[in-house]
């Protein structure tokens, strides 16, 4: 009888769809602090693998988390992540 139950549970569509998660609860959420001034807390991301246009194939996206202003820099893939500091400082 135990084998029949195990076979039924393994083949039952409802049992296959309704599985419980094996993760512990995440706990209390921690609020993110609000920045005091503009451009003191930024987020940066690279969009790579684009078709070349005027020798550029990468976009560096920089977003101010307070004002949600964004700056977009077109780059060649030679800059990579190490050269992003020079690009931002040189274009400011």
Residue, then its C-alpha position, 0 to 999 in steps of 0.5 A: x500500500x505504501x508503494x501505491x501511495x508513493x507512486x500516486x503522489x509522484x505521478x499526480x499533477x496536483x501534487x507535482x504543482x503544489x510543492x512547498x519551499x524548503x527555504x527558511x523565512x527571509x526575516x524582517x525587511x531592512x529599509x534603505x536609507x534616503x540619500x542626503x544629497x544628489x549624486x551621493x548614492x548611485x547605481x551603475x550598470x553596463x549594457x554590452x553586446x550591442x551592434x557597433x554604432x560609430x565604433x561603440x558597442x557598450x552603454x554605461x548607465x549611471x542612475x542617481x538613486x535620490x532623483x532618479x536622473x540617469x546618464x548614459x555613456x556610449x563606450x567601446x568594449x575596450x573600456x570594460x569595468x576598469x575604465x568606467x571611472x575615467x569615463x565618468x570623471x572625464x565627461x562630468 
